[in-house]
Amino acid sequence: MEQLLAALFQLFEPTHLAFLFAGTLLGLIVGILPGMGGTSGLALVLPFVFTMEPSHALAMMIGVLAPTTTSDTFPAVLMGVPGTSGSQATVMDGFPLSKKGMAARALSAAFSASLLGGVFGALILSISIYYAIPIIMAFGFGEQFLLVVLALLMVGALTGDNLFKGIASCFLGLIIGSIGTAPITGDPRYTFDTLYLLEGVPLVVVGLGLFAIPEIVGLLDAKGSIAKSLNTKKGWFTGLKDVVKNWFLVLRCSTLGCLVGALPGLGGTVVDWIAYSHLKQTTKDTSQFGKGDIRGVIAPESANNAKEGGALIPTLIFGIPGSGNKVLLLGGFVLIGIEPGLDMVTTNLDLTYLMIWSLAIANILGAGICMGFSSQISKFTLVPYYILAPVMVCLIFFATFNFNRDWYDFIGLMSFGLIGITFKNFGWSRPALLIGFFLSTKVELLSYQTQAVYGLSFLTRPVSIILIILCLATIVLLTKQKFDKYYRSDFVKGKLTQIYYNIILLCLPLSMIWFTINLDYRANLFPISLSLIAFFLLTFILIIKIADLKNLSFLNYTIIKFARSNIFEIGGNFKIQIYYYLSFIGFLLMNFIFGFPIAAALFINLFILFHNKKAYVSSICISAALMVILWALSSLLTLQFPNGLIGLFIDLPWWLGGQLN
Amino acid sequence: MSLFSFVSVSSADVNFSGKTITWVVPFKEGGGTSRFARFIQPFLKKYLPGNPDVQIMHIPGGGAIKGSNYFEKNAKADGTFIFGCSTSVIVNVATGNPLVKYNLSEYRPVVLLPQNTHWFTRSDLAEPHDLSKIKERKLVLYALKTPASADLFHIWIYDKLGIKGAKPIPGLSSSGGYQAFLRGEIHLSSHGAANYVKKVKPEIEKGKVVDLMTLGIIGSDGSVSRNPLAPNAPTFPEMYEKVNGKKLEGDDLEAYYAIGAAWSQASKAMMLPKDASDEIVKAYRDAAIKMTKDPEFKAKAEKALGPFPLIIGEEAGEIIKKAAVFSDTTKKQLNAALKKHKFTYRVQ
């Protein structure tokens, strides 16, 4: 108790509050940008947090994470586009309300529900910390192994539109994660004798590539500004009253959010739908749902903020992430030298409390800012995307380079960017890939550790049995709900491209087997087993796809129907997205020649002017502001930016890419 | 780079006024070596002639090899570049990692910060300071991150103490290993001094855990004394004598000194490049000695750096040589232990 209060006082030191506030602002912004969520936001701050004190870094990271599911309501209500995957259900009633001219009511109800849900989540988290020690002690290697495997399967089953493609994505992530030094023997796997691959691609680079880049090209493809018109003046008070009136619903959905969040692997992607369907099942008059019932906003919004508190439980005590953004949070823990597990509830308890308070305060702060400055913030959604996009690309490049100061990371970034774009367009699961990638080493080690301590007997330990039952039940329940409606993909264009892509994916497991087959069995058993499973899954998916294309009759059996649903994805305009992607590669080449600061200024101007020749005032102002910020950062943090070839020939100030004194 | 060795600098000329000193740390921010550097940083600025700015440059990656190679290639010998070294940097050299391009044994150390290792077990498995019950067990599990690290020394130590059942659980960090130990999944565990005080001492007081031994503090004359944090626990040489009935000597003693130098005495170090002149080395060492007398340093050092006094001066160079260059007999000893436990990894 004493420590709990001490952590609160620590948080109220000006520096802590400043970091928390900065994080919250960034979280709000990435929440507003459709598609960008906590994962991209954290990936952007991670390269900077490791220069900070752990407590500052934690305040900032939690600050980024907590309010994304608050501000994501802006696009959901105003434009009918979810700001993050956690607000998909909010669109159902939020957008109709806004069309009826009740946007302000919907927003204020959503923000206050978010606030209450978020604080409730923090409360549950702080209570469960008290009971964590016996739980940690009951989870030996075997139980942890099961927990990780179950988390992976659940993510795979639930984040993909197609069950099999989701699970295959998981396995592909596991295979990519096994690239590098084999943890048992130290043999290099799939590294082609490079030091870069020996370490494996850094998590931050993978996160930025998989999430941020595809969203940016996706939005550029979708064109135009985020929102078209705004009317958020009246109705704020009504929204607050709605929440007060529905307090019990808020409480129920918050509890639900916490529970679902705490199930490892479930994380944020389904919690809003679960809350929404809970609301439907417990309401007598469902006639207004989908047409603008305020309860349809309150339920998912309280649940998706409450899930953060719940999701931090397995993250803190087992180091098992429940969603993509928790993967990056765990990556951040590694950077600042915190190891999840027993320490978090014993020697590092002060840091845990600091996180809990940060979570609560960031939620309050986030909702407060959203309400207080709603008209200003909603103007943010009017900024055309061709102005936001180049700035975001510069930010991503900057973050990538600052992480390791290694040019190779750009190759990693662009490769994972391409994987992200194709995954998104062709309906493979990016969260599953990221979580597989992150957990790969852990799965491999736990399988050896379990084998050494228990053999197979771990399966008969009581906690293991409970875990297996829990997982099977969840998967059956949720997949049933999810695949109730399957669609046939008659109208999908470009099926052949997706089939070719499937064949390209097959190369990964095959080449992994090829390159590791001659290693010691302790080094290749894991990647080869994974590759075999992935190979069979991918082949199965390929067969279904071809059968679907040819419209073969055996597809009409019920079980096959299940596999067939969503086997093809209706992506965006893939060609245009690739075209934007190539412009980022152009930016990379400019970096190589001119160094980062000059290339960034050039890129921003070229990109904006290419889309709108009249926008030269904005392009010049933005690039000038960026230069000033870069200059300030370089002198404050003694940062050196990627320097280009030009620095070898022309005498430049060192922060512009000149020689270091 | 060799140009600098022709420039003679008399000790009065050593003045870093207006210069910036770059301290290359081949690890991430927040790690032990980074914390060590950060703690020393302000004192260095205070006591080096000319009060230069000291900036810490972190170059993590490749198991510390990337940053170490960077230092070897780019460091100027004029005293404006210093290197933050640790056990893993040394072990990379000592075990002959082919990616290593730095010649650590010729570097000029300024300050060494010693550490010490404690071994302990559960109270239901053994009496305090007594290995006999452990030796009778068929299976004695212990945590081992990877054999290509300082953890390699565990394999040798358990081998020399005749713990036949010793079997490593791979891929466990010291903290993860300690957690598994508390859960009862592994039998032998170890920790460095700081975590020993913070995490293990409370469990010993509760009666759940008992001390077995410590690595021992190696003096400059080669004598080994007990660790003041666990004064009743025998040192490894004492335990060796008790178990084997003969004094630790010959090849075994040589290996122990090499391991002790790398693992314990030179746990963290601050070094100058090999071409740094004697005057520059002296200026740095003088600054370090002044630092240890600073009242602020005295007040904070024990909490930040641990209970063991810094090693400054010529002695430090000898320790680094011993730690970084393993003799053929020591390598043979380590490889024999690796082979016995079916590791494919070998010290080169």
HADDOCK unambig.tbl for C-alpha pairs under 7 A between the chains (distance, minus, plus):
assign (segid A and resid 50 and name CA) (segid B and resid 29 and name CA) 5.69 0.50 0.50
assign (segid A and resid 50 and name CA) (segid B and resid 30 and name CA) 6.90 0.50 0.50
assign (segid A and resid 51 and name CA) (segid B and resid 29 and name CA) 5.95 0.50 0.50
assign (segid A and resid 137 and name CA) (segid B and resid 183 and name CA) 5.45 0.50 0.50
assign (segid A and resid 140 and name CA) (segid B and resid 183 and name CA) 6.91 0.50 0.50
assign (segid A and resid 183 and name CA) (segid B and resid 146 and name CA) 6.82 0.50 0.50
assign (segid A and resid 183 and name CA) (segid B and resid 171 and name CA) 6.29 0.50 0.50
assign (segid A and resid 184 and name CA) (segid B and resid 146 and name CA) 6.53 0.50 0.50
assign (segid A and resid 184 and name CA) (segid B and resid 170 and name CA) 6.05 0.50 0.50
assign (segid A and resid 184 and name CA) (segid B and resid 171 and name CA) 6.76 0.50 0.50
assign (segid A and resid 185 and name CA) (segid B and resid 344 and name CA) 6.44 0.50 0.50
assign (segid A and resid 185 and name CA) (segid B and resid 345 and name CA) 6.48 0.50 0.50
assign (segid A and resid 195 and name CA) (segid B and resid 62 and name CA) 6.58 0.50 0.50
assign (segid A and resid 199 and name CA) (segid B and resid 62 and name CA) 6.07 0.50 0.50
assign (segid A and resid 335 and name CA) (segid B and resid 28 and name CA) 6.97 0.50 0.50
assign (segid A and resid 336 and name CA) (segid B and resid 29 and name CA) 6.97 0.50 0.50
assign (segid A and resid 336 and name CA) (segid B and resid 30 and name CA) 5.26 0.50 0.50
assign (segid A and resid 337 and name CA) (segid B and resid 30 and name CA) 5.76 0.50 0.50
assign (segid A and resid 337 and name CA) (segid B and resid 31 and name CA) 6.34 0.50 0.50
assign (segid A and resid 342 and name CA) (segid B and resid 179 and name CA) 6.80 0.50 0.50
assign (segid A and resid 445 and name CA) (segid B and resid 171 and name CA) 5.95 0.50 0.50
assign (segid A and resid 449 and name CA) (segid B and resid 169 and name CA) 5.85 0.50 0.50
assign (segid A and resid 449 and name CA) (segid B and resid 170 and name CA) 6.79 0.50 0.50
assign (segid A and resid 452 and name CA) (segid B and resid 169 and name CA) 6.88 0.50 0.50
assign (segid A and resid 453 and name CA) (segid B and resid 185 and name CA) 6.82 0.50 0.50
